[in-house]
Amino acid sequence: MGKLVTEMLKGTLEGIVLAILSGRPAYGYEITAWLREQGFSDIAEGTIYALLVRIEQRGLVDVEKVPSEKGPPRKVYSLNDQGREYLEEFWRTWSFLADRLEQLRKGGK
């Protein structure tokens, strides 16, 4: 099941990260740690950082550089209005797909 979960996550990880950021601002390592605590142990930190760069470039998050006790400043990401709109669309799409998959699982049309 590990490989299947990994493949399915590829299409949903962006929405998952935006959902995390809808609760509170966070930096990359915090997001990765939270995902691992939730059982997504195979997610590489680099995967999250690459995703954060993409959603920043697409204007879905705001970024603030915050001083770090160790090393360079951390980039703290927060969901902005455009990101909230995108997340709402993600949840609508998720609900649509989940409903159709559940119908298929139950053998319905």
Protein Blocks (a to p, Z undefined) as FASTA:
>chain_A
ZZmmmmmmmmmmmmmmmmmmmmogcdfklmmmmmmmnopambcfklmmmmmmmmmmnopa
ccdddddfehcddddddddfklmmmmmmmmmmmmmmmmmmmmmmnopZZ
